[in-house]
Amino acid sequence: MGDVLFERLCIIGPGLIGGSIARMARARGDVARHIVTTAKSQASRDRVRELGFADTVAETLAEAVQGADCVVLCVPVGVYAKVMEEIGPHLAPGCILTDAGSTKSSVVRDVRPHLGPGVRFVPAHPMAGTEHSGPDAGFPELFQGRYCIITPLEDTDPGALGKVRAMWERAGSMIETMDPATHDKVVAMVSHLPHLIAFTICSTADDLAEETREAVLKFAASGFRDFTRIAASDIDMWRDIFLNNREALLEMLARFSEDAHALGRAVRYGQAEFIEDRLARGRKIRRGLIERKQA
């Protein structure tokens, strides 16, 4: 076991991701000596105390970050600016501030203005999750074998970058670095667009006439079931992701819409070869995922 990375690790938002980071740190013992967290609601703070995966549950944001040498934002990206306004003045000089947000350009935009002197900012995005949310949802193995994308800025402190990297390596993640804009385009395709499609398919089913809808739910085959799993995801989080990655998401949606129309035309006009080509490409992507152990 290496040196302990942080004396006081503060996790803001102990839901699926924040709760899993805390549980992982607690299980390993070499990530933090002391884990402190806070949540927006009294009910969540009480639940974290019951579950016991943090050493301290603070009542306020200012109290939570006091004296922390690493602070991880695990809240919906839409509230970053508001949270930073509250914690900015209380971050200790030398503190590492990092995050787990699914968009990166908006995070940089909302965090930067509130960084005090000596606070070292390292944006990151662990690409792991389930459809569950809240303090009960987390587990220490969530990040194992999953990618964590770190998007350092031109002025990111190398020592801070190294420590954030080490935290995610100890969590079992594979690390990639890229710039925030590239990150946002990549996740728009691999994560945000699939969620948008899943939410849409489920709302389309919900709009069907009553008798058809009942039959859809009754006979839901695995294809529809897979979409409903994604569509059970946290509403606040996904609303914020869609709005904060607007440009990249709309670009990918436009490309998808064109491709969907092209396939629809092939079905309409009986173009079997075109349909076979699209199906073959789908199978190829799936095989690639399986080979990379990302399926």
Residue pairs with C-beta under 8 A, 6 or more apart in sequence:
1 28
1 29
1 30
2 30
2 166
2 170
3 30
4 29
4 30
4 31
4 32
4 33
5 30
5 31
5 32
5 70
5 163
5 166
5 167
5 170
6 31
6 32
6 33
6 68
6 69
6 70
6 96
6 163
6 167
7 32
7 33
7 34
7 69
8 32
8 33
8 34
8 36
8 67
8 68
8 69
8 70
9 22
9 25
9 31
9 32
9 34
9 35
9 36
9 68
9 69
9 70
9 72
10 36
10 37
10 64
10 65
10 68
10 70
10 71
10 72
11 18
11 21
11 22
11 35
11 36
11 37
11 54
11 72
11 74
12 18
12 37
12 38
12 61
12 64
12 65
12 71
12 72
12 73
12 74
12 75
12 83
12 87
13 37
13 39
13 40
13 73
13 74
13 75
14 22
14 37
14 38
14 39
14 44
14 48
14 53
14 54
14 74
14 135
14 138
15 39
15 74
15 133
15 134
15 135
15 137
15 138
15 234
16 129
16 130
16 132
16 133
16 134
16 137
16 138
16 142
16 234
17 74
17 100
17 126
17 128
17 129
17 138
17 142
18 37
18 72
18 74
18 100
18 138
19 48
19 51
19 53
19 135
19 136
19 137
19 138
20 128
20 138
20 139
20 140
20 142
20 143
21 72
21 74
21 100
21 138
21 171
22 35
22 37
22 53
22 54
22 138
23 53
23 138
23 139
23 140
24 31
24 140
24 141
24 142
24 143
24 170
24 171
24 172
25 31
25 32
25 35
26 35
26 53
26 140
27 140
28 140
28 170
30 170
31 167
31 170
31 171
32 70
34 55
34 56
35 53
35 54
35 55
35 56
36 54
36 55
36 56
36 57
36 58
36 64
36 68
37 48
37 54
37 56
37 57
37 58
37 64
38 45
38 57
38 58
38 59
38 60
38 61
38 63
38 64
39 45
39 48
39 57
39 135
40 75
44 134
44 135
45 57
45 59
47 134
47 135
47 136
48 54
48 57
48 135
49 57
51 135
51 136
53 138
58 64
61 83
61 86
61 87
61 90
62 86
62 87
62 89
62 90
64 87
65 71
65 87
65 90
65 91
65 92
65 95
66 90
66 92
67 92
68 91
68 92
68 95
69 92
69 94
69 95
69 96
70 95
70 96
70 97
70 98
70 163
70 164
70 167
71 87
71 91
71 95
71 96
71 97
71 98
72 98
72 99
72 100
73 80
73 83
73 97
73 98
73 99
73 100
73 101
73 111
74 99
74 100
75 83
76 234
76 236
76 237
76 239
76 240
76 241
77 101
77 102
77 103
77 106
77 107
77 110
77 237
77 240
77 241
77 244
78 236
78 239
78 240
78 243
78 244
79 240
80 99
80 101
80 106
80 107
80 110
80 111
81 110
81 114
84 110
84 111
84 113
84 114
85 114
87 114
88 114
88 115
88 116
89 116
91 97
91 115
91 116
91 119
92 119
93 116
93 117
93 118
93 119
94 118
94 119
94 120
95 118
95 119
95 120
96 120
96 122
96 160
96 163
96 164
97 111
97 115
97 119
97 120
97 121
97 122
98 121
98 122
98 123
98 124
98 164
99 107
99 111
99 123
99 124
99 125
100 124
100 125
100 126
101 107
101 123
101 125
102 125
102 187
102 191
102 192
102 237
102 241
102 245
103 184
103 187
103 241
103 244
103 245
104 123
104 125
104 149
104 151
104 180
104 181
104 183
104 184
105 180
105 181
105 184
105 245
106 244
106 245
107 123
107 180
108 123
108 151
108 153
108 180
111 121
111 123
112 121
115 121
120 156
120 157
120 159
120 160
121 153
121 156
121 160
122 150
122 152
122 156
122 157
122 160
122 161
122 164
123 150
123 151
123 152
123 153
123 180
124 148
124 149
124 150
124 151
124 164
124 168
125 148
125 149
125 150
125 151
125 183
125 187
126 143
126 146
126 147
126 148
126 168
126 171
126 173
127 146
127 147
127 148
127 149
127 187
127 191
128 142
128 143
128 146
128 173
129 142
129 233
130 137
130 142
131 229
131 230
131 232
131 233
133 233
133 234
133 237
141 172
143 168
143 171
143 172
143 173
144 171
144 172
144 173
145 172
145 173
145 174
145 293
146 172
146 173
146 174
147 173
147 174
147 175
147 176
148 168
148 171
148 173
148 174
148 175
148 176
149 175
149 176
149 177
149 178
149 183
149 186
149 187
150 161
150 164
150 165
150 168
150 175
150 176
150 177
151 177
151 178
151 179
151 180
151 183
152 161
152 177
153 180
165 175
168 175
169 175
178 186
184 245
184 247
184 248
185 248
185 251
185 252
187 245
187 248
188 245
188 248
188 249
188 251
188 252
189 252
192 241
192 242
192 245
192 248
192 249
192 252
193 249
193 252
193 253
193 256
194 230
195 230
195 231
195 233
195 238
195 241
196 242
196 249
196 253
197 227
197 256
198 227
198 228
198 230
198 231
199 230
199 231
199 238
201 224
201 227
201 231
202 227
202 228
202 231
205 213
205 216
205 217
205 224
206 213
208 216
216 224
220 228
242 249
262 274
263 274
263 275
263 278
265 271
266 274
266 275
266 278
267 275
286 295
289 295
